[in-house]
Amino acid sequence: MQTAEAPARDESLVWRTARIPVKHWGQGVENLDRTHPDVRQAVEDFVATWTRRYVPMDATMAELPEDRSLVGKGLLLFGNPGTGKTTTAAAVLTTIRRQYGGVIFFVPFADYVQALIDHRNWRDLYQATGDEMARERFQMLQKMLDKVLSCPLIVLDDLGKEHHTSSGFAADVFDALIRGRHRNARPTILTSNNKPGDWDKTYNASMQSFLTEACEVIPMTGRDHRRAA
């Protein structure tokens, strides 16, 4: 007697909830372009060493890795536009989720900065007026912000494209977020067009050196695939 095969599980809700761009849904490290073997090897090594990078908040001393050099360490993918930074970052998120489970999240850094501003504005409006729509917006943004802080692995996409003001708000936000996630053994994948040596022009000067502790730096070279398409 033949039995019907179980239908393939629809993962779309996982990727949608993680806010991964639709064109990258379900595309893991195995789908990456093989013309950049150094990049592929680096991200495969990241996946293979995940349990030495991420430490759950309820872990005991006995569960900590003996070698703690990778604890909290993420990736910084940098290079010119169109070299596959976002594709690679999304592929790592996808593969980590499939192999290890846990919550993942993808957010352009500019969206995160704007969400912080909107969160404060909606909170202030609700506190001043009791407006229910303001309360709902405030709570929705709070959930997003909590994810960025607490998820085992996130992608902060397009660092350097956010709006910068004389107050240095975006730079301070970035500094606090990356240091906090690294301190709590939450690796972060960053993508940027900016070279690491130029980061002190945009962010806090100390962040440039800290990034080498918080991330493995991977240059993305080659032609602009979007223009070639």
N, C-alpha and C positions, 0 to 999 in steps of 0.2 A: 504494500500500500504506500503510495507516494504521499508525502506531506508537502504542503505549500510552503515555499520559502517565505520567511518573515520579510515584510517590506523594509527597504532601506530606511534607516532613521533620518528624519528631516532635521538637519542641523541649523536650518536658517535662523531659528529663534536664538540660538547661541551666538551666532555672528552678529545678528541684529542688535541683541542686547549689549554685546561688547562694542558696538558702534564701529565695527570694521567696515571699511568702504565695500559696497556691494560687489564690485568687480573682483575683490580679493576673497570673497566668501569661499571657504573650503580649500583654499590653495595653501598647502603647507610647504615646508622646506624642500620636500621632494620635487616640487614643481618649479623651483627656481632655475634661472638660466645657468647652464653649466659653463658658460664662457668666462666666468669669474671664479675659478676654483678656490682662490684664497678666501673670498667672501663666503662661499658655500661651506668651506671647511670650518671657518670661524663660527658660523651660525649653527652648524651641526655640533661643534664642540660645546656651544652654549646650551643646546638642548640636552646633550649627554651629561652635562655637569649641573643640571638644574637643581638637583637635591642638595648640592653643596652651595648653591647661591641663595635659595629661598629657605627661610627658617620660619615655620608657623609660630604664631604668637604664643601658643600653648606648649611649645616644645620644651622638653626637659634638658638638663645639662648632658645627659647621656645620649640625647638625640642630635646634639650638635656635631657637625663634621669635625674630624680630627684636624684637617687642614682648613683653616678658616679664611684663607687668602681670597676666596671667591665669594664669601658671604656678602649678600647685597649688591654684588657687582653685575651691572647691566651692559648694554652696548651703546656706542655712539656711532651711527652711520652718517658719514658726511661726504659731500661731493656735489658736483654741479647738478642742476635740474635734469630730470629725466634719466638718471643713472640707476634707478631701481631701489632707492632707499625705502620708500613707503611700501613697495611690494615685498621687499625683504623683511621689513619689520612686521608686517601683517602675517607673513608666512611663519615667522617664529612664534608669534602669538597663537596662531592656529595649531601649530605642532605641539606646543607646550600644553595647550588645552586638551588635545586629543590624547597625549601620552601620559599626562600627569593629573588632569582635571583641574579644578579650582577656577576662580573667577579671573577673567582677563578684561582689559579695557583699552580702547584706542581713542585718543582725542588729540586734535590739533592744539598745540599750546596756546595759540591765539584764542581758541574757543574756551579753554580753561580760564584764562585771564579774564575774558569777558563774563564768564559764568560767575566768577568771584564778585565782579562789580554788580551784575544783575542780582545776585543773591543778596547782597547788602541793600540794594535799592528796594527790592520787593519786601525784605524784612522790615526796613524802616517804614515803608508804606503800610504794611499790615499792623505794625505796632502803633502807628499814628492814627489809623482809621478803622482797623478791624476788618478791612476788605477781604472777603473770602477768596477771591481770585488771586490776590496778592499772597495770601497764605499758601494756596496750592502751588503757585509758582515758586515761592520760597522753599517749600518742602521738596518739590521736584528737583530743584537745583542743589539742595542739601544732599540728596541721595547721590547725585552725580559727583559732587565734590568729595563725599565720603569714599566713593569708589576709587577715585584718583589717589587718595591718600592710603587706602588700605588694601587694594587689590594685590595679590601676589605678583602680578606682572602687568605693566601698562606700557603703551607706546605713547610718547609725547612727540607728535609729528610737526615738522616744519618749524623748529626752533629758529628764531630770528625774524620771522614774518609778523610777529605780534607788534602792536603799536607800543612805542616807548615814549614816556613822558619825562619831563625834567625831574619829577619826584622819584624816578627809578622804581616805580611800583612793579612793573613786570619783572625786572631784574631781581628784586627782593623776593617776589613770589617764586620764581624759578629756584633761587638759592635755597629757600626754606623747604620747598617741595623735594628737591633732589637730596638734600642733606637728611631730611626726615625719613624718606623712603629708604635710603641707604642705611641709615642708623637702625631702622627696624627690619633690616634684611628683606626689603622689597625691591628687587631689581627693576630698573627702568630702561627701556629702549628709547633712545633719542635719535631723531633724524634732523639733519640741518644742511643747508647749503654753505654754512660758514665753516671755515677751517678752524680747527681747535686753537691754533695760535692767535686767532683774531677775536677770541671770545671775551678777552678782557676789555675790548672796546664797547661791547654791548652789555655784558653782565658784570657782576662784582668781580674785582680783580682776583680774589682768592678762588673763585669758582674755576678758573682756567686750570689751576693745578689740582683742585679737588676732583675734576672730571676724570683724571687718569686713575684715581683711586676708585671712583664710583662706576666707571665704565671701561670696557675694552674699546679702543678706538679703531674703527674699520673704515678706511678710505674706499669710496665707491667711485671708480673711474670709468672712462669710456664715453661713447657718444650719447647724445640725447635720444633715447628710444622713442619718445613721443613725437619728436620732429621727423624722425626716420619713418614713423608709421604714417 
